[in-house]
Amino acid sequence: MQELLQKLSLRELRLLLFGLAAIITVAVVAGMIVPGAKALLAANRQVSILEEAAQDGAELDRHLQEQHARIEELKYRLHGDMANLPVRQIEAYIIGRLQRVSWNNNVELVSVEPATGDRVQMFQEMLFNVQLVGQYKDLYQWLWDARNDLGYVVVKEYALRRRDNADEQPQLLADLSLASYRAME
């Protein structure tokens, strides 16, 4: 190595030292600046992601509120006013509503017998065997009003027969099997 250095002229030696210093300087700068630059770029990316999330957060909150409102609407459509009633009060609630519909339509509610139905997917079926007496048009209106008032009630069976022998506007006896469904908990 000594011989090699003696063969180099002063000018070549200075260029060699200058080149070595430049390489060392570039390495030190690259070692210090490049990681800092990468960290800065990563921080800038994180800031932009957070800014997008802040903008999307308001949109997300609005979307969540819409979905909660939709869930409450569907819950009301499924259970009506009884959505928040305990299970033990549902039968009394439905019987009371049926009685009110009967009074409003000039129909006599002869009997209501609650019964336990089947499990249908995730719902428990509650059956009500109902006997009504009234004229045909009143019974028809009773069915329509019961459907509107208790939209979550389904008529499973329906039988209609004459109760008297009157030629005009005979009294009819209607036997119904109504089913109400409640989500299993």
Residue frames as a rotation matrix with the C-alpha (Angstrom) as fourth column:
MET 1
0.579 0.815 0.000 0.00
0.815 -0.579 0.000 0.00
0.000 0.000 -1.000 0.00
GLN 2
0.344 -0.581 -0.737 2.97
0.205 -0.720 0.663 2.25
-0.916 -0.379 -0.129 0.78
GLU 3
-0.682 -0.648 0.339 4.34
0.436 0.012 0.900 1.73
-0.587 0.761 0.274 -2.69
LEU 4
-0.100 0.752 0.651 1.00
0.976 -0.051 0.210 2.58
0.191 0.657 -0.730 -4.22
LEU 5
0.767 0.387 -0.512 0.83
0.533 -0.828 0.172 5.87
-0.357 -0.405 -0.842 -2.32
GLN 6
-0.064 -0.876 -0.477 4.36
0.116 -0.482 0.869 6.82
-0.991 0.000 0.133 -3.43
LYS 7
-0.650 -0.142 0.747 3.44
0.724 0.186 0.665 6.23
-0.233 0.972 -0.018 -7.06
LEU 8
0.399 0.882 0.250 0.53
0.913 -0.406 -0.024 8.70
0.080 0.238 -0.968 -6.80
SER 9
-0.557 -0.511 0.655 1.21
0.473 -0.843 -0.255 12.30
0.683 0.167 0.711 -7.48
LEU 10
-0.928 0.157 -0.338 0.15
0.223 -0.493 -0.841 14.99
-0.299 -0.856 0.422 -5.09
ARG 11
-0.619 0.725 -0.302 -2.71
-0.783 -0.543 0.304 15.95
0.057 0.424 0.904 -7.33
GLU 12
-0.239 0.504 -0.830 -4.01
-0.209 0.808 0.551 12.37
0.948 0.305 -0.088 -7.53
LEU 13
-0.715 -0.077 -0.695 -3.72
0.610 0.416 -0.674 12.01
0.341 -0.906 -0.251 -3.77
ARG 14
-0.892 0.418 -0.174 -5.75
-0.264 -0.792 -0.551 15.18
-0.368 -0.446 0.816 -3.20
LEU 15
-0.356 0.788 -0.503 -8.42
-0.813 0.005 0.583 13.93
0.461 0.616 0.639 -5.64
LEU 16
-0.377 0.160 -0.912 -8.49
0.237 0.969 0.072 10.57
0.895 -0.189 -0.403 -3.88
LEU 17
-0.856 0.032 -0.516 -8.88
0.510 -0.108 -0.853 12.20
-0.083 -0.994 0.076 -0.45
PHE 18
-0.757 0.614 -0.224 -11.49
-0.615 -0.785 -0.077 14.59
-0.223 0.080 0.972 -1.80
GLY 19
-0.293 0.630 -0.719 -13.42
-0.537 0.514 0.669 11.68
0.791 0.582 0.188 -3.35
LEU 20
-0.551 0.022 -0.834 -13.21
0.556 0.755 -0.348 9.70
0.623 -0.655 -0.428 -0.09
ALA 21
-0.927 0.209 -0.312 -14.45
0.126 -0.610 -0.782 12.71
-0.354 -0.764 0.539 1.88
ALA 22
-0.569 0.749 -0.340 -17.32
-0.808 -0.431 0.401 13.17
0.154 0.503 0.850 -0.58
ILE 23
-0.291 0.438 -0.851 -18.33
-0.052 0.881 0.471 9.51
0.955 0.181 -0.233 -0.24
ILE 24
-0.713 -0.013 -0.701 -18.21
0.671 0.276 -0.688 9.71
0.202 -0.961 -0.189 3.57
THR 25
-0.892 0.398 -0.214 -20.20
-0.293 -0.870 -0.397 12.96
-0.344 -0.291 0.893 3.52
VAL 26
-0.383 0.773 -0.506 -22.84
-0.723 0.089 0.685 11.46
0.575 0.628 0.525 1.24
ALA 27
-0.385 0.202 -0.900 -23.09
0.353 0.934 0.058 8.37
0.852 -0.296 -0.431 3.46
VAL 28
-0.856 0.050 -0.514 -23.48
0.489 -0.241 -0.838 10.44
-0.166 -0.969 0.182 6.63
VAL 29
-0.751 0.608 -0.256 -26.03
-0.629 -0.777 0.001 12.74
-0.198 0.162 0.967 5.00
ALA 30
-0.313 0.638 -0.703 -27.93
-0.472 0.538 0.698 9.77
0.824 0.551 0.133 3.57
GLY 31
-0.555 0.039 -0.831 -27.87
0.566 0.750 -0.343 8.06
0.610 -0.661 -0.438 6.95
MET 32
-0.811 0.219 -0.543 -29.27
0.388 -0.493 -0.779 11.10
-0.438 -0.842 0.315 8.70
ILE 33
-0.691 0.524 -0.498 -31.51
-0.623 -0.781 0.044 12.78
-0.366 0.341 0.866 6.14
VAL 34
-0.655 0.447 -0.608 -33.10
-0.354 0.529 0.771 9.84
0.667 0.721 -0.188 4.33
PRO 35
-0.596 0.502 -0.627 -34.69
0.742 0.642 -0.191 8.31
0.307 -0.579 -0.755 7.49
GLY 36
-0.667 0.343 -0.661 -35.87
0.231 -0.749 -0.622 11.77
-0.708 -0.567 0.420 8.53
ALA 37
-0.719 0.392 -0.574 -37.36
-0.692 -0.470 0.548 12.36
-0.055 0.791 0.609 5.10
LYS 38
-0.652 0.486 -0.582 -39.07
0.124 0.826 0.550 8.97
0.748 0.287 -0.598 5.20
ALA 39
-0.615 0.414 -0.671 -40.48
0.767 0.118 -0.631 9.74
-0.183 -0.902 -0.390 8.66
LEU 40
-0.712 0.330 -0.619 -41.73
-0.247 -0.944 -0.219 13.10
-0.657 -0.002 0.754 7.40
LEU 41
-0.698 0.456 -0.552 -43.45
-0.575 0.102 0.811 11.50
0.427 0.884 0.191 4.39
ALA 42
-0.611 0.468 -0.639 -45.04
0.542 0.835 0.094 8.86
0.577 -0.289 -0.764 6.64
ALA 43
-0.654 0.357 -0.666 -46.25
0.511 -0.441 -0.738 11.55
-0.558 -0.823 0.106 9.03
ASN 44
-0.737 0.377 -0.561 -47.73
-0.594 -0.757 0.273 13.51
-0.322 0.534 0.782 6.12
ARG 45
-0.656 0.504 -0.562 -49.56
-0.144 0.647 0.748 10.37
0.741 0.572 -0.352 4.94
GLN 46
-0.600 0.416 -0.684 -50.95
0.789 0.447 -0.421 9.82
0.131 -0.792 -0.596 8.45
VAL 47
-0.725 0.322 -0.608 -52.14
0.011 -0.878 -0.478 13.43
-0.688 -0.353 0.634 8.62
SER 48
-0.694 0.484 -0.533 -53.95
-0.698 -0.273 0.662 13.10
0.175 0.831 0.528 5.30
ILE 49
-0.602 0.484 -0.635 -55.57
0.324 0.875 0.360 9.83
0.730 0.011 -0.684 6.43
LEU 50
-0.612 0.355 -0.706 -56.73
0.731 -0.086 -0.677 11.49
-0.301 -0.931 -0.207 9.66
GLU 51
-0.766 0.348 -0.541 -58.07
-0.401 -0.916 -0.022 14.49
-0.503 0.199 0.841 7.75
GLU 52
-0.638 0.544 -0.544 -60.05
-0.417 0.350 0.839 12.15
0.647 0.762 0.003 5.48
ALA 53
-0.572 0.412 -0.709 -61.32
0.682 0.720 -0.132 10.26
0.456 -0.559 -0.693 8.52
ALA 54
-0.745 0.302 -0.594 -62.44
0.282 -0.665 -0.692 13.53
-0.604 -0.683 0.411 10.10
GLN 55
-0.660 0.525 -0.537 -64.35
-0.747 -0.536 0.394 14.42
-0.081 0.661 0.746 6.95
ASP 56
-0.480 0.461 -0.746 -65.73
-0.170 0.785 0.595 10.89
0.860 0.413 -0.298 6.64
GLY 57
-0.900 0.105 -0.422 -66.52
0.432 0.326 -0.841 10.86
0.049 -0.940 -0.339 10.38
ALA 58
-0.638 0.715 -0.286 -69.30
-0.502 -0.667 -0.550 13.40
-0.584 -0.207 0.785 9.94
GLU 59
-0.253 0.513 -0.820 -70.62
-0.863 0.263 0.431 11.37
0.437 0.817 0.376 7.01
LEU 60
-0.671 -0.064 -0.738 -70.32
0.127 0.971 -0.200 8.19
0.730 -0.228 -0.644 9.05
ASP 61
-0.916 0.363 -0.169 -72.21
0.115 -0.166 -0.979 9.74
-0.384 -0.917 0.110 11.98
ARG 62
-0.371 0.807 -0.460 -75.00
-0.873 -0.472 -0.123 10.83
-0.316 0.355 0.880 9.65
HIS 63
-0.299 0.198 -0.933 -75.13
-0.577 0.741 0.343 7.36
0.760 0.641 -0.107 8.09
LEU 64
-0.880 -0.060 -0.472 -75.24
0.302 0.696 -0.651 5.71
0.368 -0.716 -0.594 11.53
GLN 65
-0.745 0.655 -0.126 -78.09
-0.292 -0.490 -0.821 7.98
-0.600 -0.575 0.556 12.61
GLU 66
-0.196 0.666 -0.720 -80.01
-0.969 -0.021 0.244 7.09
0.148 0.746 0.650 9.45
GLN 67
-0.474 -0.039 -0.880 -79.47
-0.183 0.982 0.055 3.39
0.861 0.187 -0.472 10.09
HIS 68
-0.966 0.152 -0.209 -80.58
0.238 0.210 -0.948 3.69
-0.100 -0.966 -0.239 13.73
ALA 69
-0.474 0.837 -0.274 -83.72
-0.709 -0.547 -0.445 5.50
-0.522 -0.016 0.853 12.59
ARG 70
-0.180 0.364 -0.914 -84.37
-0.809 0.473 0.348 2.77
0.559 0.802 0.210 10.02
ILE 71
-0.800 -0.154 -0.581 -83.91
0.149 0.886 -0.440 0.06
0.582 -0.438 -0.685 12.66
GLU 72
-0.854 0.514 -0.086 -86.42
-0.047 -0.239 -0.970 1.80
-0.519 -0.824 0.228 14.95
GLU 73
-0.250 0.776 -0.580 -88.87
-0.953 -0.303 0.005 2.13
-0.172 0.553 0.815 12.06
LEU 74
-0.314 0.083 -0.946 -88.56
-0.453 0.862 0.226 -1.59
0.834 0.499 -0.233 11.22
LYS 75
-0.955 -0.040 -0.294 -88.87
0.236 0.500 -0.833 -2.48
0.180 -0.865 -0.468 14.90
TYR 76
-0.611 0.782 -0.124 -92.09
-0.480 -0.490 -0.728 -0.45
-0.630 -0.385 0.675 15.07
ARG 77
-0.125 0.566 -0.815 -93.41
-0.957 0.148 0.250 -2.05
0.262 0.811 0.523 11.88
LEU 78
-0.551 -0.150 -0.821 -92.68
-0.105 0.988 -0.110 -5.51
0.828 0.026 -0.560 13.28
HIS 79
-0.698 0.176 -0.694 -93.94
0.687 0.441 -0.578 -4.99
0.204 -0.880 -0.429 16.83
GLY 80
0.204 0.788 0.581 -96.06
0.443 -0.604 0.663 -1.84
0.873 0.122 -0.472 16.65
ASP 81
0.334 0.019 0.943 -96.65
-0.610 -0.758 0.232 -0.11
0.719 -0.652 -0.241 19.96
MET 82
0.978 0.101 0.181 -95.76
-0.205 0.611 0.765 -3.28
-0.033 -0.785 0.618 21.84
ALA 83
0.493 -0.850 -0.187 -92.08
-0.011 0.209 -0.978 -3.15
0.870 0.484 0.093 20.83
ASN 84
-0.477 -0.755 0.450 -90.97
-0.423 -0.251 -0.871 -2.20
0.770 -0.606 -0.199 24.33
LEU 85
0.446 0.716 0.537 -93.53
-0.852 0.156 0.500 -4.22
0.274 -0.681 0.679 26.29
PRO 86
-0.585 -0.553 0.593 -92.43
-0.711 0.702 -0.046 -7.16
-0.391 -0.448 -0.804 28.42
VAL 87
-0.866 0.186 -0.464 -93.50
-0.191 0.734 0.651 -10.54
0.462 0.653 -0.600 27.03
ARG 88
-0.743 0.586 -0.325 -96.07
0.652 0.522 -0.551 -11.04
-0.153 -0.620 -0.769 29.79
GLN 89
-0.334 0.633 -0.698 -97.94
0.012 -0.738 -0.675 -7.86
-0.942 -0.234 0.239 28.88
ILE 90
-0.922 -0.092 -0.377 -98.18
-0.358 -0.173 0.918 -8.54
-0.150 0.981 0.127 25.15
GLU 91
-0.714 0.699 -0.024 -101.25
0.647 0.673 0.360 -10.78
0.267 0.242 -0.933 25.38
ALA 92
-0.051 0.712 -0.701 -103.19
0.784 -0.406 -0.469 -8.21
-0.618 -0.573 -0.538 27.41
TYR 93
-0.502 -0.223 -0.835 -102.08
-0.208 -0.906 0.368 -5.47
-0.839 0.359 0.409 25.06
ILE 94
-0.982 0.113 -0.151 -103.25
-0.123 0.226 0.966 -7.33
0.143 0.968 -0.208 21.94
ILE 95
-0.447 0.874 -0.193 -106.56
0.889 0.457 0.012 -8.33
0.099 -0.167 -0.981 23.55
GLY 96
-0.108 0.369 -0.923 -107.16
0.461 -0.804 -0.375 -4.71
-0.881 -0.466 -0.084 24.52
ARG 97
-0.729 -0.211 -0.652 -106.42
-0.420 -0.613 0.669 -3.52
-0.541 0.761 0.358 20.99
LEU 98
-0.895 0.446 -0.001 -108.75
0.303 0.608 0.734 -6.18
0.328 0.657 -0.679 19.52
GLN 99
-0.205 0.847 -0.491 -111.51
0.920 -0.004 -0.391 -5.05
-0.333 -0.532 -0.778 21.90
ARG 100
-0.280 0.045 -0.959 -111.02
-0.003 -0.999 -0.046 -1.41
-0.960 -0.010 0.280 20.84
VAL 101
-0.938 -0.065 -0.341 -111.19
-0.339 -0.043 0.940 -2.37
-0.075 0.997 0.018 17.15
SER 102
-0.663 0.745 -0.074 -114.37
0.717 0.660 0.223 -4.34
0.215 0.095 -0.972 17.90
TRP 103
-0.087 0.638 -0.765 -116.04
0.660 -0.538 -0.525 -1.39
-0.747 -0.550 -0.374 19.60
ASN 104
-0.499 -0.192 -0.845 -115.09
-0.321 -0.865 0.386 0.93
-0.805 0.464 0.370 16.74
ASN 105
-0.870 0.081 -0.486 -116.67
-0.462 0.209 0.862 -1.43
0.172 0.975 -0.144 14.17
ASN 106
0.030 0.960 0.277 -119.88
-0.996 0.053 -0.076 -2.52
-0.088 -0.274 0.958 15.92
VAL 107
0.093 -0.112 -0.989 -118.55
-0.307 0.942 -0.136 -6.06
0.947 0.316 0.054 16.26
GLU 108
0.780 0.186 0.598 -118.96
-0.625 0.188 0.757 -8.21
0.028 -0.964 0.263 19.37
LEU 109
-0.292 -0.905 -0.310 -115.71
-0.687 0.424 -0.591 -9.76
0.666 0.041 -0.745 20.54
VAL 110
0.710 0.678 -0.192 -117.06
-0.405 0.616 0.676 -13.05
0.576 -0.402 0.712 21.89
SER 111
0.884 -0.451 0.123 -113.79
0.124 0.481 0.868 -14.61
-0.450 -0.752 0.481 22.97
VAL 112
0.494 -0.845 -0.205 -110.04
-0.651 -0.203 -0.732 -14.39
0.576 0.495 -0.650 22.66
GLU 113
0.950 -0.221 0.219 -107.92
0.014 0.734 0.679 -17.39
-0.311 -0.642 0.701 23.64
PRO 114
0.341 -0.904 -0.257 -104.15
-0.940 -0.329 -0.088 -16.90
-0.005 0.271 -0.962 23.63
ALA 115
0.951 -0.134 0.277 -102.10
0.121 0.991 0.063 -19.93
-0.283 -0.027 0.959 22.63
THR 116
0.086 -0.984 -0.157 -98.45
-0.406 -0.179 0.896 -20.68
-0.910 -0.013 -0.414 22.07
GLY 117
0.913 0.208 -0.352 -97.41
-0.392 0.201 -0.898 -21.09
-0.116 0.957 0.265 18.49
ASP 118
0.715 -0.677 0.177 -94.37
0.700 0.689 -0.189 -22.42
0.006 0.259 0.966 16.72
ARG 119
0.151 -0.761 -0.631 -90.94
0.038 -0.633 0.773 -20.93
-0.988 -0.141 -0.067 16.47
VAL 120
0.846 0.122 0.519 -90.51
0.522 0.012 -0.853 -19.46
-0.110 0.992 -0.054 12.99
GLN 121
0.273 -0.878 0.394 -86.85
0.410 -0.265 -0.873 -18.81
0.870 0.400 0.288 12.24
MET 122
-0.755 -0.640 -0.139 -85.83
0.413 -0.300 -0.860 -16.23
0.509 -0.707 0.491 14.87
PHE 123
-0.531 0.660 0.531 -89.41
-0.700 -0.695 0.165 -15.37
0.478 -0.284 0.831 15.92
GLN 124
-0.924 0.383 0.014 -91.76
0.279 0.697 -0.660 -16.87
-0.262 -0.606 -0.751 18.49
GLU 125
-0.610 0.779 0.144 -95.31
-0.036 -0.209 0.977 -17.13
0.792 0.591 0.155 17.24
MET 126
-0.883 0.469 0.008 -98.13
-0.021 -0.023 -1.000 -16.15
-0.469 -0.883 0.030 19.61
LEU 127
-0.744 0.660 0.106 -101.57
0.357 0.258 0.898 -17.36
0.565 0.706 -0.428 18.53
PHE 128
-0.777 0.630 -0.001 -104.93
-0.364 -0.451 -0.815 -15.83
-0.514 -0.633 0.579 19.39
ASN 129
-0.742 0.647 0.177 -108.11
0.620 0.561 0.549 -17.78
0.256 0.517 -0.817 18.63
VAL 130
-0.885 0.382 -0.265 -110.78
-0.254 -0.875 -0.411 -15.11
-0.389 -0.297 0.872 18.24
GLN 131
-0.425 0.841 0.334 -114.57
0.905 0.397 0.152 -15.35
-0.005 0.367 -0.930 17.89
LEU 132
-0.936 0.142 -0.323 -116.49
-0.140 -0.990 -0.028 -12.37
-0.324 0.019 0.946 16.55
VAL 133
-0.182 0.919 0.351 -120.15
0.915 0.289 -0.281 -11.65
-0.359 0.270 -0.893 15.87
GLY 134
-0.330 0.131 -0.935 -121.29
-0.141 -0.986 -0.088 -8.96
-0.933 0.103 0.344 13.48
GLN 135
0.811 0.585 -0.023 -122.56
-0.051 0.031 -0.998 -8.14
-0.583 0.811 0.055 10.04
TYR 136
0.560 -0.600 0.572 -120.42
0.819 0.506 -0.270 -8.93
-0.128 0.619 0.775 7.03
LYS 137
0.503 -0.364 0.784 -119.44
0.288 -0.785 -0.549 -5.33
0.815 0.502 -0.290 6.28
ASP 138
0.777 -0.201 0.597 -118.57
-0.606 -0.500 0.619 -4.74
0.174 -0.842 -0.510 9.96
LEU 139
0.746 -0.523 0.413 -116.45
0.198 0.765 0.612 -7.90
-0.636 -0.375 0.674 10.12
TYR 140
0.517 -0.546 0.660 -114.67
0.798 0.027 -0.602 -6.88
0.311 0.837 0.450 6.93
GLN 141
0.548 -0.282 0.788 -113.95
-0.205 -0.958 -0.200 -3.45
0.811 -0.052 -0.583 8.38
TRP 142
0.883 -0.231 0.409 -112.82
-0.380 0.161 0.911 -5.10
-0.276 -0.960 0.054 11.65
LEU 143
0.621 -0.673 0.402 -110.26
0.702 0.706 0.096 -7.16
-0.349 0.223 0.910 9.73
TRP 144
0.398 -0.451 0.799 -109.05
0.563 -0.568 -0.601 -4.09
0.724 0.689 0.028 7.88
ASP 145
0.647 -0.102 0.756 -108.75
-0.494 -0.811 0.314 -2.00
0.580 -0.577 -0.575 11.07
ALA 146
0.879 -0.367 0.304 -107.07
-0.057 0.553 0.831 -4.83
-0.474 -0.748 0.465 12.99
ARG 147
0.486 -0.724 0.490 -104.52
0.872 0.359 -0.334 -5.10
0.066 0.590 0.805 10.19
ASN 148
0.309 -0.344 0.887 -103.88
0.212 -0.884 -0.417 -1.36
0.927 0.317 -0.200 10.28
ASP 149
0.713 0.034 0.700 -103.86
-0.608 -0.466 0.642 -1.13
0.348 -0.884 -0.312 14.07
LEU 150
0.428 -0.558 0.712 -101.87
-0.392 0.595 0.702 -4.32
-0.814 -0.579 0.036 14.64
GLY 151
0.576 -0.166 -0.801 -99.90
-0.816 -0.054 -0.575 -4.56
0.052 0.985 -0.166 11.41
TYR 152
-0.527 -0.848 -0.049 -97.72
-0.829 0.526 -0.192 -7.30
0.188 -0.061 -0.980 12.83
VAL 153
-0.285 0.527 0.800 -100.72
-0.378 0.706 -0.599 -9.66
-0.881 -0.473 -0.002 13.24
VAL 154
-0.798 -0.025 -0.602 -101.39
-0.579 0.307 0.755 -12.26
0.166 0.951 -0.260 10.55
VAL 155
0.284 0.911 0.298 -104.73
-0.881 0.371 -0.293 -14.03
-0.378 -0.180 0.908 9.96
LYS 156
-0.776 -0.624 0.094 -103.77
-0.559 0.749 0.355 -17.73
-0.292 0.223 -0.930 9.80
GLU 157
-0.791 0.603 0.109 -107.27
0.607 0.748 0.269 -19.22
0.080 0.279 -0.957 9.72
TYR 158
-0.784 0.600 -0.158 -110.66
-0.568 -0.797 -0.209 -17.73
-0.251 -0.074 0.965 8.99
ALA 159
-0.762 0.646 0.038 -114.11
0.620 0.712 0.331 -19.31
0.187 0.276 -0.943 9.15
LEU 160
-0.836 0.546 -0.041 -117.40
-0.533 -0.828 -0.174 -17.50
-0.129 -0.124 0.984 8.68
ARG 161
-0.726 0.677 -0.122 -120.95
0.579 0.698 0.421 -18.84
0.370 0.235 -0.899 9.25
ARG 162
-0.213 0.759 0.615 -124.41
-0.223 -0.651 0.726 -17.46
0.951 0.017 0.307 9.84
ARG 163
-0.996 -0.079 -0.035 -125.51
0.022 0.160 -0.987 -16.96
0.084 -0.984 -0.157 13.40
ASP 164
-0.340 0.940 -0.034 -129.14
-0.145 -0.088 -0.985 -16.16
-0.929 -0.330 0.166 12.63
ASN 165
-0.389 0.295 0.872 -131.59
0.824 0.534 0.187 -16.67
-0.411 0.792 -0.452 9.78
ALA 166
0.277 0.477 -0.834 -132.27
0.065 -0.876 -0.479 -13.01
-0.959 0.079 -0.273 9.00
ASP 167
0.542 0.000 0.840 -132.52
0.813 0.251 -0.525 -12.41
-0.211 0.968 0.136 5.26
GLU 168
0.641 -0.324 0.696 -131.24
0.145 -0.839 -0.524 -8.85
0.754 0.437 -0.491 5.35
GLN 169
0.024 -0.787 0.616 -127.96
-0.657 -0.477 -0.584 -8.15
0.753 -0.391 -0.529 7.10
PRO 170
0.804 0.272 -0.530 -127.61
0.127 0.791 0.599 -11.44
0.581 -0.549 0.601 8.97
GLN 171
0.561 -0.633 0.533 -125.38
-0.798 -0.244 0.551 -11.73
-0.218 -0.735 -0.642 12.02
LEU 172
0.609 -0.463 -0.644 -122.29
-0.177 0.712 -0.680 -13.77
0.773 0.528 0.352 11.23
LEU 173
0.860 -0.434 0.269 -119.99
-0.184 0.229 0.956 -15.70
-0.477 -0.871 0.118 13.55
ALA 174
0.624 -0.734 -0.269 -116.34
-0.416 -0.020 -0.909 -15.43
0.662 0.679 -0.317 12.57
ASP 175
0.869 -0.485 0.096 -113.69
0.196 0.516 0.834 -17.78
-0.454 -0.706 0.544 13.94
LEU 176
0.740 -0.673 -0.001 -110.17
-0.390 -0.427 -0.816 -16.42
0.548 0.604 -0.578 13.42
SER 177
0.661 -0.698 -0.275 -106.73
0.695 0.433 0.574 -17.60
-0.282 -0.570 0.772 14.28
LEU 178
0.896 -0.377 0.236 -104.42
-0.254 -0.869 -0.425 -14.59
0.365 0.321 -0.874 14.52
ALA 179
0.508 -0.810 -0.293 -100.66
0.858 0.504 0.095 -14.90
0.071 -0.300 0.951 14.81
SER 180
0.920 -0.361 0.151 -98.33
-0.374 -0.925 0.068 -12.31
0.115 -0.119 -0.986 16.27
TYR 181
0.583 -0.784 -0.212 -94.57
0.627 0.601 -0.496 -12.67
0.516 0.156 0.842 16.04
ARG 182
0.913 -0.365 0.182 -91.92
-0.397 -0.695 0.599 -11.51
-0.092 -0.620 -0.779 18.47
ALA 183
0.284 -0.898 -0.337 -88.18
-0.458 0.182 -0.870 -11.74
0.842 0.402 -0.360 18.00
MET 184
0.776 -0.116 -0.619 -86.54
0.504 0.704 0.500 -14.30
0.378 -0.700 0.605 20.27
GLU 185
0.663 -0.550 0.508 -84.14
-0.639 -0.769 0.000 -12.81
0.390 -0.325 -0.862 22.79
